[in-house]
Amino acid sequence: MAIPKLKATYTLDAETVRALERMARRWGVSKSEALRRAIRRAMEHGTDRTQDGLEALDRLQRALELTPQGARRWVQSIRAERRAGSECGPGR
């Protein structure tokens, strides 16, 4: 059974085209196949970065047992420290 393919036109800068050509030569495939492989690889390895970051933040907040009230207290404390630091900063 034939795999359906769609023709598409994209505009790439010269550096990207040269990189695509080098990849295709190195892999011994057409530029189209090299582009397909690069896109697949990017999808497999890079699509959940935002989700990974959010999950890491959630884990950190759970580990710190950070509550909304605790976060507000922390913000107030940091603001007070900054104000105190600016009052006795350089030239004062």
N, CA and C atoms as an extended XYZ file, in Angstrom:
276
Properties=species:S:1:pos:R:3:atomname:S:1:resname:S:1:resid:I:1 pbc="F F F"
N         0.839       -1.168        0.000 N   MET     1
C         0.000        0.000        0.000 CA  MET     1
C         0.894        1.245        0.000 C   MET     1
N         0.611        2.168       -0.857 N   ALA     2
C         1.418        3.387       -0.970 CA  ALA     2
C         1.110        4.338        0.186 C   ALA     2
N         2.160        5.034        0.630 N   ILE     3
C         1.999        6.027        1.685 CA  ILE     3
C         1.655        7.355        1.027 C   ILE     3
N         0.500        7.945        1.379 N   PRO     4
C         0.143        9.215        0.746 CA  PRO     4
C         1.124       10.311        1.138 C   PRO     4
N         1.496       11.135        0.190 N   LYS     5
C         2.421       12.236        0.435 CA  LYS     5
C         1.807       13.510       -0.091 C   LYS     5
N         2.063       14.589        0.606 N   LEU     6
C         1.576       15.894        0.187 CA  LEU     6
C         2.754       16.754       -0.209 C   LEU     6
N         2.607       17.475       -1.284 N   LYS     7
C         3.644       18.422       -1.684 CA  LYS     7
C         3.364       19.732       -0.984 C   LYS     7
N         4.425       20.348       -0.446 N   ALA     8
C         4.274       21.626        0.232 CA  ALA     8
C         5.459       22.515       -0.114 C   ALA     8
N         5.257       23.788       -0.034 N   THR     9
C         6.318       24.741       -0.313 CA  THR     9
C         6.596       25.542        0.948 C   THR     9
N         7.871       25.622        1.340 N   TYR    10
C         8.294       26.387        2.503 CA  TYR    10
C         9.455       27.269        2.105 C   TYR    10
N         9.582       28.384        2.762 N   THR    11
C        10.694       29.279        2.517 CA  THR    11
C        11.695       29.107        3.653 C   THR    11
N        12.924       28.736        3.308 N   LEU    12
C        13.981       28.532        4.294 CA  LEU    12
C        15.134       29.471        3.982 C   LEU    12
N        15.824       29.897        5.013 N   ASP    13
C        17.003       30.726        4.782 CA  ASP    13
C        18.144       29.840        4.269 C   ASP    13
N        19.150       30.454        3.681 N   ALA    14
C        20.241       29.710        3.042 CA  ALA    14
C        20.967       28.803        4.029 C   ALA    14
N        21.186       29.282        5.237 N   GLU    15
C        21.895       28.462        6.233 CA  GLU    15
C        21.120       27.195        6.563 C   GLU    15
N        19.795       27.304        6.688 N   THR    16
C        18.959       26.135        6.987 CA  THR    16
C        18.983       25.152        5.825 C   THR    16
N        18.944       25.662        4.602 N   VAL    17
C        18.997       24.784        3.425 CA  VAL    17
C        20.323       24.043        3.389 C   VAL    17
N        21.432       24.748        3.665 N   ARG    18
C        22.744       24.072        3.681 CA  ARG    18
C        22.785       22.995        4.767 C   ARG    18
N        22.211       23.297        5.929 N   ALA    19
C        22.183       22.306        7.007 CA  ALA    19
C        21.354       21.092        6.593 C   ALA    19
N        20.219       21.333        5.949 N   LEU    20
C        19.369       20.243        5.470 CA  LEU    20
C        20.113       19.394        4.440 C   LEU    20
N        20.810       20.044        3.543 N   GLU    21
C        21.584       19.311        2.536 CA  GLU    21
C        22.677       18.469        3.189 C   GLU    21
N        23.365       19.021        4.189 N   ARG    22
C        24.412       18.241        4.887 CA  ARG    22
C        23.806       17.032        5.594 C   ARG    22
N        22.658       17.238        6.261 N   MET    23
C        22.001       16.115        6.942 CA  MET    23
C        21.626       15.036        5.945 C   MET    23
N        21.057       15.443        4.828 N   ALA    24
C        20.629       14.470        3.821 CA  ALA    24
C        21.812       13.670        3.298 C   ALA    24
N        22.927       14.366        3.018 N   ARG    25
C        24.133       13.650        2.546 CA  ARG    25
C        24.653       12.698        3.610 C   ARG    25
N        24.720       13.175        4.847 N   ARG    26
C        25.249       12.350        5.935 CA  ARG    26
C        24.408       11.097        6.139 C   ARG    26
N        23.083       11.248        6.031 N   TRP    27
C        22.183       10.124        6.239 CA  TRP    27
C        21.954        9.307        4.972 C   TRP    27
N        22.426        9.817        3.831 N   GLY    28
C        22.241        9.098        2.571 CA  GLY    28
C        20.788        9.042        2.122 C   GLY    28
N        20.047       10.134        2.354 N   VAL    29
C        18.628       10.184        1.983 CA  VAL    29
C        18.356       11.493        1.250 C   VAL    29
N        17.149       11.618        0.746 N   SER    30
C        16.759       12.864        0.082 CA  SER    30
C        16.571       13.967        1.125 C   SER    30
N        16.540       15.212        0.650 N   LYS    31
C        16.287       16.333        1.571 CA  LYS    31
C        14.898       16.198        2.197 C   LYS    31
N        13.942       15.726        1.434 N   SER    32
C        12.593       15.536        1.977 CA  SER    32
C        12.600       14.532        3.121 C   SER    32
N        13.319       13.422        2.916 N   GLU    33
C        13.385       12.403        3.973 CA  GLU    33
C        14.140       12.938        5.184 C   GLU    33
N        15.205       13.683        4.957 N   ALA    34
C        15.952       14.263        6.071 CA  ALA    34
C        15.062       15.218        6.863 C   ALA    34
N        14.261       15.996        6.186 N   LEU    35
C        13.352       16.922        6.847 CA  LEU    35
C        12.286       16.162        7.634 C   LEU    35
N        11.741       15.096        7.042 N   ARG    36
C        10.753       14.267        7.758 CA  ARG    36
C        11.357       13.701        9.037 C   ARG    36
N        12.579       13.163        8.932 N   ARG    37
C        13.236       12.591       10.110 CA  ARG    37
C        13.493       13.643       11.180 C   ARG    37
N        13.945       14.819       10.758 N   ALA    38
C        14.225       15.885       11.717 CA  ALA    38
C        12.948       16.318       12.433 C   ALA    38
N        11.858       16.425       11.690 N   ILE    39
C        10.584       16.820       12.299 CA  ILE    39
C        10.106       15.747       13.262 C   ILE    39
N        10.181       14.488       12.861 N   ARG    40
C         9.767       13.395       13.760 CA  ARG    40
C        10.595       13.400       15.041 C   ARG    40
N        11.907       13.554       14.886 N   ARG    41
C        12.799       13.554       16.045 CA  ARG    41
C        12.473       14.728       16.975 C   ARG    41
N        12.212       15.887       16.403 N   ALA    42
C        11.863       17.056       17.211 CA  ALA    42
C        10.559       16.813       17.960 C   ALA    42
N         9.607       16.183       17.315 N   MET    43
C         8.330       15.895       17.961 CA  MET    43
C         8.499       14.893       19.099 C   MET    43
N         9.364       13.905       18.901 N   GLU    44
C         9.573       12.885       19.937 CA  GLU    44
C        10.299       13.443       21.148 C   GLU    44
N        11.197       14.398       20.925 N   HIS    45
C        12.077       14.836       22.001 CA  HIS    45
C        11.821       16.241       22.516 C   HIS    45
N        10.946       16.992       21.889 N   GLY    46
C        10.864       18.371       22.314 CA  GLY    46
C         9.484       18.947       22.495 C   GLY    46
N         8.445       18.157       22.455 N   THR    47
C         7.116       18.745       22.479 CA  THR    47
C         6.612       19.039       23.883 C   THR    47
N         7.120       18.362       24.895 N   ASP    48
C         6.564       18.518       26.239 CA  ASP    48
C         7.443       19.350       27.156 C   ASP    48
N         8.307       20.176       26.610 N   ARG    49
C         9.212       20.972       27.448 CA  ARG    49
C         8.433       21.881       28.389 C   ARG    49
N         7.393       22.533       27.883 N   THR    50
C         6.602       23.407       28.731 CA  THR    50
C         5.938       22.592       29.818 C   THR    50
N         5.369       21.463       29.441 N   GLN    51
C         4.701       20.604       30.420 CA  GLN    51
C         5.710       20.101       31.444 C   GLN    51
N         6.919       19.729       30.998 N   ASP    52
C         7.949       19.266       31.926 CA  ASP    52
C         8.284       20.358       32.928 C   ASP    52
N         8.387       21.597       32.462 N   GLY    53
C         8.698       22.714       33.349 CA  GLY    53
C         7.599       22.949       34.361 C   GLY    53
N         6.360       22.874       33.907 N   LEU    54
C         5.239       23.062       34.827 CA  LEU    54
C         5.177       21.948       35.862 C   LEU    54
N         5.453       20.730       35.425 N   GLU    55
C         5.460       19.608       36.368 CA  GLU    55
C         6.579       19.771       37.388 C   GLU    55
N         7.739       20.256       36.960 N   ALA    56
C         8.850       20.488       37.887 CA  ALA    56
C         8.479       21.565       38.904 C   ALA    56
N         7.822       22.620       38.433 N   LEU    57
C         7.383       23.675       39.344 CA  LEU    57
C         6.366       23.134       40.344 C   LEU    57
N         5.432       22.323       39.872 N   ASP    58
C         4.453       21.710       40.772 CA  ASP    58
C         5.142       20.854       41.831 C   ASP    58
N         6.136       20.051       41.421 N   ARG    59
C         6.862       19.202       42.381 CA  ARG    59
C         7.587       20.057       43.417 C   ARG    59
N         8.225       21.135       42.951 N   LEU    60
C         8.936       22.024       43.870 CA  LEU    60
C         7.973       22.642       44.871 C   LEU    60
N         6.842       23.133       44.380 N   GLN    61
C         5.879       23.755       45.278 CA  GLN    61
C         5.325       22.747       46.285 C   GLN    61
N         5.083       21.525       45.849 N   ARG    62
C         4.622       20.494       46.785 CA  ARG    62
C         5.696       20.187       47.819 C   ARG    62
N         6.950       20.084       47.373 N   ALA    63
C         8.052       19.778       48.291 CA  ALA    63
C         8.211       20.887       49.328 C   ALA    63
N         7.984       22.126       48.923 N   LEU    64
C         8.092       23.256       49.851 CA  LEU    64
C         6.814       23.452       50.652 C   LEU    64
N         5.804       22.640       50.323 N   GLU    65
C         4.484       22.768       50.934 CA  GLU    65
C         3.997       24.214       50.818 C   GLU    65
N         4.171       24.771       49.630 N   LEU    66
C         3.821       26.156       49.375 CA  LEU    66
C         2.313       26.297       49.215 C   LEU    66
N         1.724       27.097       50.083 N   THR    67
C         0.292       27.395       50.006 CA  THR    67
C         0.139       28.818       49.474 C   THR    67
N        -1.040       29.179       49.021 N   PRO    68
C        -1.226       30.570       48.571 CA  PRO    68
C        -0.881       31.582       49.671 C   PRO    68
N        -1.251       31.275       50.920 N   GLN    69
C        -0.937       32.178       52.027 CA  GLN    69
C         0.575       32.247       52.251 C   GLN    69
N         1.234       31.120       52.182 N   GLY    70
C         2.689       31.082       52.349 CA  GLY    70
C         3.397       31.851       51.242 C   GLY    70
N         2.875       31.739       50.030 N   ALA    71
C         3.465       32.469       48.903 CA  ALA    71
C         3.313       33.971       49.111 C   ALA    71
N         2.134       34.405       49.591 N   ARG    72
C         1.924       35.839       49.862 CA  ARG    72
C         2.882       36.337       50.943 C   ARG    72
N         3.064       35.542       51.991 N   ARG    73
C         4.000       35.931       53.058 CA  ARG    73
C         5.417       36.041       52.509 C   ARG    73
N         5.806       35.106       51.638 N   TRP    74
C         7.141       35.138       51.051 CA  TRP    74
C         7.327       36.397       50.219 C   TRP    74
N         6.325       36.736       49.395 N   VAL    75
C         6.405       37.932       48.555 CA  VAL    75
C         6.533       39.175       49.428 C   VAL    75
N         5.743       39.253       50.494 N   GLN    76
C         5.818       40.405       51.397 CA  GLN    76
C         7.200       40.503       52.032 C   GLN    76
N         7.757       39.376       52.419 N   SER    77
C         9.082       39.355       53.035 CA  SER    77
C        10.158       39.836       52.063 C   SER    77
N        10.099       39.354       50.836 N   ILE    78
C        11.081       39.755       49.818 CA  ILE    78
C        10.966       41.238       49.516 C   ILE    78
N         9.729       41.730       49.410 N   ARG    79
C         9.547       43.167       49.150 CA  ARG    79
C        10.126       44.006       50.281 C   ARG    79
N         9.904       43.570       51.528 N   ALA    80
C        10.435       44.313       52.669 CA  ALA    80
C        11.963       44.313       52.633 C   ALA    80
N        12.564       43.161       52.284 N   GLU    81
C        14.026       43.087       52.190 CA  GLU    81
C        14.547       44.028       51.109 C   GLU    81
N        13.881       44.075       49.976 N   ARG    82
C        14.316       44.948       48.880 CA  ARG    82
C        14.204       46.415       49.271 C   ARG    82
N        13.100       46.768       49.934 N   ARG    83
C        12.943       48.161       50.367 CA  ARG    83
C        14.033       48.535       51.357 C   ARG    83
N        14.305       47.644       52.297 N   ALA    84
C        15.347       47.917       53.296 CA  ALA    84
C        16.712       48.057       52.630 C   ALA    84
N        16.975       47.199       51.632 N   GLY    85
C        18.247       47.254       50.925 CA  GLY    85
C        18.404       48.523       50.115 C   GLY    85
N        17.314       49.008       49.526 N   SER    86
C        17.416       50.217       48.709 CA  SER    86
C        17.562       51.461       49.574 C   SER    86
N        17.085       51.412       50.821 N   GLU    87
C        17.208       52.565       51.729 CA  GLU    87
C        18.650       52.773       52.179 C   GLU    87
N        19.409       51.709       52.232 N   CYS    88
C        20.804       51.850       52.673 CA  CYS    88
C        21.758       51.437       51.567 C   CYS    88
N        21.356       51.686       50.324 N   GLY    89
C        22.177       51.331       49.175 CA  GLY    89
C        23.319       52.290       48.964 C   GLY    89
N        24.057       52.188       47.879 N   PRO    90
C        25.219       53.028       47.586 CA  PRO    90
C        24.828       54.516       47.561 C   PRO    90
N        25.685       55.328       48.144 N   GLY    91
C        25.492       56.757       48.107 CA  GLY    91
C        24.496       57.268       49.118 C   GLY    91
N        24.067       56.442       50.028 N   ARG    92
C        23.079       56.885       51.045 CA  ARG    92
C        23.695       56.869       52.408 C   ARG    92
